[in-house]
Amino acid sequence: MSEFKKGGPILAAGMIGVACGASPIPFNVIPAVIGPMHDELGWSFLEISLGITIFGVIAALLSPVYGGWADKYGVRPVALLSLLGFGLTFSLLAFIPDSKLAWYMTWAIGGLVGIGSTPVTWSRAINMWFVKNRGLALGILLLGTSLAGIVVPQLARLAIDGAFPFVGSGWRAAFPTLAMLPLFVALPLAFWLFREPLAHERPAGLAGGDGKLFGIDLGTAVRGYRFWVIWVSIACVSVAFGGVFINMVEITKLHGFTAAEGATVMSVLAVGILAGRLITGMLFDRFWAPGVLVPILSAPAISCWLVMGSGSPLAVLMLGAVLLGFAAGAESDLIAYLSGRYFGMAHYGKIYGMLYMPFGVGSAISPAIYGAVRDATGNYDAMLLVGGGLFMVGALLPLLLGRYPDAHALGARDAVPHEGAGAVGPA
């Protein structure tokens, strides 16, 4: 528990940073606004979904760049500036005219500035504060996305219904309402508390006696098979899940329920993500992570079958949402945990950024694919069937990873001193 005593405040600030960052907020707002936008503007579900696709692809492609900056300059300045840029850009979505080009351009700018407010940065610091309890700590950090999943759909729905008069009503009101979270909640808290540990505060096992962090560089990682096993597994699961998540309200409506009931299903899905974060993290600390992932990432194949068709009871949709959420919680833990365990911390930001890329791109293109299937067939069933197969592939691939390498075997000759400015923050 000494790790939590030292790193607890940093972990709390990071969790709120994740909750208010560019990873969960857009993906939790779009399900609430996609229907009203379709009704008001006449845009197709594919055309609306392409905005977040552009955002996600640009952000994902830049994630190794932001990860490299976090390695070099520290996570603190990267995360703070990105929170500011993301919050300001997200609020601008309320003011776009009836123009798809303006919609796409604003999302593109959000992708350019927002990726530093995602776990690409926050998880580096947490990996450096925690070793023995790393899985649990990362699970708690990533609870931020679960908190966003529970709170953001409800706030978006209230804003659309006019509950906050100072931002108006309708789908446009959702964007400035949610932009307040990164600007006025996460940014001040991270400025106050969030930092990387000083050299003497690091847990044992992260660095050698000379203070150099253990870990292989990006070039060495990408030449090994383990990197690509993780990469492909993440890509499969993210393509399967992203579109289900974005369109869950619409899926619920196809079963005969209201948008409000769809928001409730989204909140249940977020509870599943929350449980997946914590339980998976604790299991990672006690058992071999790839073995833990097999049942967790296989269960959503059942979920895809449960939410297909029309006329299912709400309880069945909620069960499917819980299983989907649990797997999504495990997937994010997978990226951060396996990056640190198999590749070390010396070049964690760049390697994590490269492994975040399939997650970001897959999550971004998936809503467009699901939207295109909906436009072509009137439902999502064909893609849900494909998604079930992708979940199974993503579950089984990590079994090829083998045992964790010893810390001293992680290219000690490649270890580098940490140059991050974030290591000299306030004590």
C-alpha positions as CSV (number, residue, x, y, z in Angstrom):
1,M,0.0,0.0,0.0
2,S,3.0,2.3,0.2
3,E,2.7,2.8,-3.6
4,F,-0.9,4.1,-3.2
5,K,0.2,6.3,-0.3
6,K,2.8,8.0,-2.4
7,G,1.0,8.0,-5.8
8,G,-2.6,8.2,-4.7
9,P,-3.1,12.0,-5.3
10,I,-1.4,11.7,-8.7
11,L,-3.6,8.7,-9.6
12,A,-6.7,10.6,-8.6
13,A,-5.8,13.6,-10.7
14,G,-4.9,11.3,-13.6
15,M,-8.3,9.5,-13.4
16,I,-10.1,12.8,-13.6
17,G,-7.9,13.8,-16.5
18,V,-8.7,10.6,-18.4
19,A,-12.5,11.2,-17.7
20,C,-12.4,14.7,-19.0
21,G,-10.0,14.1,-21.9
22,A,-10.3,13.4,-25.6
23,S,-10.7,9.7,-25.3
24,P,-14.1,9.2,-23.7
25,I,-16.0,12.5,-24.0
26,P,-16.5,12.6,-27.8
27,F,-17.5,8.9,-28.0
28,N,-20.0,9.5,-25.2
29,V,-21.5,12.6,-26.7
30,I,-22.0,11.4,-30.3
31,P,-24.6,8.7,-29.3
32,A,-26.8,11.4,-27.8
33,V,-26.6,13.9,-30.7
34,I,-26.4,11.6,-33.7
35,G,-30.2,11.1,-33.8
36,P,-31.2,14.8,-33.3
37,M,-28.5,15.8,-35.9
38,H,-29.9,13.3,-38.4
39,D,-33.4,14.6,-37.8
40,E,-32.5,18.3,-38.0
41,L,-29.9,18.5,-40.7
42,G,-30.8,15.5,-42.8
43,W,-27.3,14.1,-42.7
44,S,-26.9,10.3,-42.9
45,F,-25.6,8.3,-39.9
46,L,-22.4,7.7,-41.9
47,E,-21.9,11.4,-42.6
48,I,-22.3,12.3,-38.9
49,S,-20.1,9.4,-37.8
50,L,-17.3,10.5,-40.2
51,G,-16.6,13.5,-37.9
52,I,-15.4,11.3,-35.1
53,T,-13.7,9.0,-37.5
54,I,-11.6,11.9,-38.8
55,F,-10.9,13.0,-35.2
56,G,-9.9,9.5,-34.1
57,V,-7.7,8.7,-37.0
58,I,-5.7,12.0,-36.8
59,A,-5.4,11.6,-33.0
60,A,-4.3,8.0,-33.3
61,L,-1.7,8.8,-35.9
62,L,-0.3,11.5,-33.7
63,S,-0.2,9.4,-30.5
64,P,3.4,8.2,-31.0
65,V,4.4,11.9,-31.4
66,Y,2.7,12.9,-28.2
67,G,4.1,9.8,-26.5
68,G,7.6,10.8,-27.6
69,W,7.0,14.3,-26.2
70,A,5.9,12.8,-22.9
71,D,9.1,10.7,-22.8
72,K,11.2,13.7,-23.5
73,Y,9.5,16.6,-21.7
74,G,7.4,14.8,-19.2
75,V,3.6,14.1,-19.1
76,R,2.6,17.2,-17.2
77,P,3.1,19.9,-19.9
78,V,1.8,17.7,-22.7
79,A,-1.3,16.7,-20.8
80,L,-2.1,20.2,-19.6
81,L,-1.8,21.9,-23.0
82,S,-3.7,19.2,-24.7
83,L,-6.6,19.4,-22.2
84,L,-6.8,23.2,-22.9
85,G,-6.7,22.7,-26.7
86,F,-9.3,19.9,-26.6
87,G,-11.7,21.7,-24.4
88,L,-11.7,24.9,-26.5
89,T,-12.0,23.0,-29.8
90,F,-14.8,20.8,-28.6
91,S,-16.9,23.8,-27.5
92,L,-16.7,25.1,-31.1
93,L,-18.8,22.2,-32.4
94,A,-21.8,24.1,-31.0
95,F,-21.3,26.9,-33.5
96,I,-20.8,25.1,-36.8
97,P,-23.2,26.0,-39.6
98,D,-25.2,23.5,-41.7
99,S,-21.9,22.4,-43.3
100,K,-20.4,19.0,-43.3
101,L,-17.0,20.5,-44.2
102,A,-17.1,22.7,-41.0
103,W,-18.1,19.6,-39.0
104,Y,-15.2,17.6,-40.3
105,M,-12.6,20.4,-40.0
106,T,-13.5,21.1,-36.4
107,W,-13.2,17.4,-35.5
108,A,-9.8,17.3,-37.4
109,I,-8.5,20.2,-35.2
110,G,-9.7,18.4,-32.1
111,G,-7.7,15.3,-33.2
112,L,-4.6,17.5,-33.7
113,V,-4.6,19.0,-30.3
114,G,-6.5,16.5,-28.1
115,I,-4.5,13.2,-28.1
116,G,-2.2,14.4,-25.3
117,S,-5.2,14.4,-22.9
118,T,-5.7,10.6,-23.3
119,P,-4.1,7.7,-21.5
120,V,-1.1,8.1,-23.9
121,T,0.2,10.6,-21.4
122,W,-1.6,9.8,-18.1
123,S,-0.6,6.2,-18.1
124,R,3.1,6.9,-18.3
125,A,3.2,8.6,-15.0
126,I,1.1,5.9,-13.3
127,N,3.4,3.2,-14.6
128,M,6.3,5.1,-13.0
129,W,4.5,5.4,-9.6
130,F,3.3,1.8,-9.4
131,V,5.0,-1.6,-10.0
132,K,3.6,-4.2,-7.6
133,N,0.1,-2.8,-8.0
134,R,0.4,-1.6,-11.5
135,G,-2.6,-3.5,-12.9
136,L,-4.9,-2.2,-10.2
137,A,-3.5,1.4,-10.5
138,L,-4.0,1.4,-14.2
139,G,-7.5,0.1,-13.8
140,I,-8.3,2.9,-11.4
141,L,-6.7,5.5,-13.8
142,L,-8.8,4.2,-16.6
143,L,-11.9,4.3,-14.5
144,G,-12.0,7.8,-15.8
145,T,-13.5,6.5,-19.0
146,S,-16.2,4.7,-17.0
147,L,-17.0,7.8,-15.1
148,A,-17.4,9.7,-18.3
149,G,-19.5,6.9,-19.7
150,I,-21.9,7.2,-16.8
151,V,-22.0,10.9,-16.5
152,V,-21.5,12.3,-20.0
153,P,-24.5,10.7,-21.7
154,Q,-26.8,12.0,-19.0
155,L,-25.3,15.5,-19.1
156,A,-25.6,15.5,-22.9
157,R,-29.2,14.5,-22.7
158,L,-29.9,17.2,-20.1
159,A,-28.2,19.8,-22.2
160,I,-30.2,18.8,-25.3
161,D,-33.4,19.0,-23.3
162,G,-32.5,22.6,-22.2
163,A,-31.6,21.9,-18.5
164,F,-28.7,24.4,-18.7
165,P,-30.2,27.7,-20.0
166,F,-26.9,29.4,-20.3
167,V,-25.9,27.1,-23.3
168,G,-29.4,26.9,-24.8
169,S,-31.0,23.6,-25.9
170,G,-30.9,21.1,-28.7
171,W,-27.9,19.0,-29.8
172,R,-25.6,22.0,-30.1
173,A,-25.9,22.7,-26.4
174,A,-24.2,19.4,-25.6
175,F,-20.8,20.5,-26.8
176,P,-20.1,23.6,-24.6
177,T,-21.7,21.8,-21.7
178,L,-19.2,18.9,-21.9
179,A,-16.3,21.2,-22.8
180,M,-16.5,22.6,-19.3
181,L,-15.2,19.3,-17.9
182,P,-11.6,19.5,-19.4
183,L,-11.4,23.3,-19.0
184,F,-12.8,23.8,-15.5
185,V,-12.4,20.4,-13.8
186,A,-9.5,18.4,-15.1
187,L,-7.1,21.2,-16.0
188,P,-7.0,22.9,-12.6
189,L,-6.8,19.5,-10.8
190,A,-3.9,18.2,-13.0
191,F,-2.1,21.5,-12.7
192,W,-2.2,21.2,-8.9
193,L,-1.5,17.5,-8.4
194,F,-0.3,15.6,-11.5
195,R,3.4,14.8,-12.1
196,E,5.9,12.0,-12.6
197,P,8.0,10.8,-9.6
198,L,11.4,12.1,-8.8
199,A,14.2,9.6,-9.1
200,H,14.2,8.8,-5.4
201,E,10.4,8.4,-5.4
202,R,10.3,5.6,-8.1
203,P,9.5,2.1,-7.0
204,A,12.2,-0.5,-7.3
205,G,12.4,-2.3,-10.7
206,L,12.0,0.7,-13.0
207,A,15.6,1.7,-13.3
208,G,19.2,0.5,-12.7
209,G,21.5,1.8,-10.1
210,D,22.6,4.6,-12.4
211,G,19.1,5.9,-12.6
212,K,18.5,4.9,-16.2
213,L,15.1,3.5,-16.9
214,F,14.9,-0.1,-18.2
215,G,13.3,-0.6,-21.5
216,I,13.8,-1.3,-25.2
217,D,13.4,1.4,-27.9
218,L,10.7,1.6,-30.4
219,G,12.7,0.2,-33.3
220,T,13.6,-2.9,-31.2
221,A,9.9,-3.3,-30.2
222,V,8.5,-3.2,-33.7
223,R,11.0,-5.8,-34.9
224,G,9.7,-8.3,-32.4
225,Y,6.6,-10.4,-32.9
226,R,5.1,-9.5,-29.5
227,F,4.5,-5.9,-30.6
228,W,2.5,-7.0,-33.6
229,V,0.5,-9.6,-31.6
230,I,-0.7,-6.9,-29.3
231,W,-1.2,-4.5,-32.2
232,V,-3.5,-6.8,-34.1
233,S,-5.4,-7.9,-31.1
234,I,-6.1,-4.3,-30.2
235,A,-7.1,-3.5,-33.8
236,C,-9.6,-6.4,-33.9
237,V,-11.3,-5.5,-30.6
238,S,-11.5,-1.8,-31.3
239,V,-13.1,-2.2,-34.7
240,A,-15.6,-4.6,-33.2
241,F,-16.5,-2.4,-30.2
242,G,-16.3,1.3,-31.4
243,G,-19.3,1.2,-33.6
244,V,-21.5,-0.7,-31.1
245,F,-20.6,1.9,-28.5
246,I,-21.4,4.9,-30.7
247,N,-24.6,3.4,-32.0
248,M,-25.9,1.7,-28.8
249,V,-28.7,4.3,-28.4
250,E,-29.8,3.7,-32.0
251,I,-29.6,-0.1,-31.5
252,T,-31.8,0.3,-28.5
253,K,-34.3,2.3,-30.5
254,L,-34.4,-0.4,-33.1
255,H,-35.6,-2.7,-30.4
256,G,-38.5,-0.3,-29.7
257,F,-37.2,1.7,-26.8
258,T,-36.8,5.5,-26.4
259,A,-33.7,7.6,-26.6
260,A,-33.9,8.0,-22.8
261,E,-33.9,4.3,-22.3
262,G,-31.0,4.1,-24.8
263,A,-29.1,6.5,-22.5
264,T,-29.8,4.1,-19.6
265,V,-28.3,1.2,-21.6
266,M,-25.3,3.4,-22.3
267,S,-24.9,4.0,-18.6
268,V,-25.1,0.2,-17.9
269,L,-22.4,-0.3,-20.6
270,A,-20.3,2.2,-18.7
271,V,-20.8,0.3,-15.5
272,G,-19.5,-2.8,-17.3
273,I,-16.4,-0.8,-18.4
274,L,-15.9,0.3,-14.8
275,A,-16.0,-3.3,-13.5
276,G,-13.8,-4.4,-16.4
277,R,-11.2,-1.8,-15.5
278,L,-10.9,-2.8,-11.8
279,I,-11.3,-6.5,-12.0
280,T,-9.0,-6.9,-15.0
281,G,-6.4,-4.7,-13.3
282,M,-6.4,-6.8,-10.1
283,L,-6.2,-10.0,-12.1
284,F,-3.3,-8.7,-14.1
285,D,-1.4,-8.2,-10.9
286,R,-1.9,-11.8,-9.8
287,F,-2.1,-13.9,-13.0
288,W,-0.6,-13.9,-16.5
289,A,-2.4,-11.2,-18.4
290,P,-3.0,-12.9,-21.8
291,G,-4.7,-15.8,-20.0
292,V,-6.9,-13.4,-18.2
293,L,-8.0,-11.8,-21.4
294,V,-9.3,-14.9,-23.1
295,P,-12.7,-15.2,-21.4
296,I,-13.1,-11.4,-21.0
297,L,-12.6,-10.6,-24.6
298,S,-14.5,-13.6,-25.8
299,A,-17.7,-12.7,-24.0
300,P,-18.7,-9.8,-26.3
301,A,-19.2,-12.2,-29.1
302,I,-22.3,-13.3,-27.2
303,S,-23.2,-9.6,-26.7
304,C,-23.2,-9.0,-30.4
305,W,-25.7,-11.8,-30.8
306,L,-27.9,-10.5,-27.9
307,V,-28.2,-7.0,-29.4
308,M,-29.0,-8.1,-33.0
309,G,-32.5,-8.0,-34.4
310,S,-35.4,-6.2,-32.9
311,G,-37.9,-6.6,-30.1
312,S,-35.5,-7.9,-27.4
313,P,-36.4,-7.1,-23.8
314,L,-34.5,-4.2,-22.3
315,A,-32.9,-6.5,-19.8
316,V,-31.3,-8.5,-22.6
317,L,-29.9,-5.4,-24.1
318,M,-28.5,-4.4,-20.7
319,L,-26.8,-7.8,-20.4
320,G,-25.2,-7.4,-23.8
321,A,-24.1,-3.9,-22.8
322,V,-22.5,-5.1,-19.6
323,L,-20.5,-7.8,-21.4
324,L,-19.4,-5.3,-24.1
325,G,-18.4,-2.8,-21.4
326,F,-16.4,-5.3,-19.4
327,A,-14.3,-6.2,-22.5
328,A,-13.8,-2.6,-23.4
329,G,-12.4,-2.0,-19.9
330,A,-10.0,-4.9,-20.3
331,E,-8.8,-3.7,-23.7
332,S,-7.6,-0.3,-22.4
333,D,-5.9,-2.0,-19.4
334,L,-4.2,-4.3,-21.9
335,I,-2.5,-1.5,-23.9
336,A,-1.0,0.2,-20.8
337,Y,-0.2,-2.9,-18.8
338,L,1.4,-5.0,-21.6
339,S,3.4,-2.0,-22.9
340,G,5.1,-1.6,-19.6
341,R,5.6,-5.3,-18.8
342,Y,6.9,-6.4,-22.2
343,F,8.8,-3.3,-23.3
344,G,9.8,-1.4,-20.2
345,M,9.5,2.3,-19.4
346,A,12.6,3.9,-21.1
347,H,10.6,4.6,-24.3
348,Y,7.1,3.8,-23.0
349,G,5.5,6.9,-24.5
350,K,6.5,6.1,-28.1
351,I,5.7,2.4,-27.8
352,Y,2.4,3.0,-26.1
353,G,1.6,5.6,-28.8
354,M,2.2,3.1,-31.5
355,L,0.0,0.5,-29.7
356,Y,-2.7,3.2,-29.1
357,M,-2.8,3.8,-32.8
358,P,-4.8,0.7,-33.8
359,F,-7.1,1.4,-30.8
360,G,-7.7,5.0,-32.0
361,V,-8.0,4.2,-35.7
362,G,-10.2,1.2,-35.1
363,S,-12.4,3.1,-32.7
364,A,-12.6,5.9,-35.2
365,I,-13.5,3.9,-38.4
366,S,-15.8,1.5,-36.6
367,P,-18.7,4.0,-36.2
368,A,-18.5,4.8,-39.9
369,I,-18.6,1.1,-40.8
370,Y,-21.6,0.5,-38.5
371,G,-23.2,3.7,-39.8
372,A,-22.7,2.6,-43.4
373,V,-24.3,-0.9,-42.7
374,R,-27.2,0.9,-41.0
375,D,-27.7,3.2,-44.0
376,A,-27.5,0.2,-46.4
377,T,-29.6,-2.4,-44.6
378,G,-31.7,-0.5,-42.0
379,N,-30.0,-2.2,-39.0
380,Y,-26.6,-3.2,-37.7
381,D,-26.9,-7.0,-37.7
382,A,-24.4,-7.7,-40.5
383,M,-21.6,-5.8,-38.8
384,L,-22.5,-7.2,-35.4
385,L,-22.0,-10.7,-36.8
386,V,-18.5,-9.6,-38.1
387,G,-17.8,-7.9,-34.7
388,G,-18.4,-11.2,-32.8
389,G,-15.7,-12.9,-34.9
390,L,-13.2,-10.0,-34.4
391,F,-13.7,-10.2,-30.6
392,M,-12.8,-13.9,-30.7
393,V,-9.6,-13.2,-32.7
394,G,-8.6,-10.4,-30.3
395,A,-9.1,-12.7,-27.3
396,L,-7.0,-15.5,-28.6
397,L,-4.0,-13.7,-30.1
398,P,-2.4,-12.6,-26.8
399,L,-1.8,-16.2,-25.9
400,L,1.2,-16.1,-28.2
401,L,3.0,-13.5,-26.1
402,G,4.8,-15.8,-23.7
403,R,6.1,-15.0,-20.3
404,Y,7.1,-11.5,-19.2
405,P,10.7,-10.5,-19.7
406,D,12.8,-9.8,-16.6
407,A,13.3,-6.1,-16.0
408,H,17.1,-6.4,-16.5
409,A,16.6,-8.2,-19.8
410,L,14.6,-5.3,-21.2
411,G,17.6,-3.9,-23.1
412,A,19.5,-2.5,-20.2
413,R,22.1,-1.3,-22.7
414,D,19.3,0.7,-24.4
415,A,18.1,2.2,-21.1
416,V,18.1,6.0,-21.0
417,P,17.9,8.6,-18.2
418,H,14.4,10.2,-17.9
419,E,14.5,13.6,-19.4
420,G,11.0,14.6,-18.6
421,A,10.3,18.0,-17.2
422,G,7.4,16.5,-15.4
423,A,9.8,14.8,-13.0
424,V,10.5,18.1,-11.3
425,G,7.0,19.1,-10.4
426,P,5.9,20.2,-7.0
427,A,6.5,17.6,-4.3
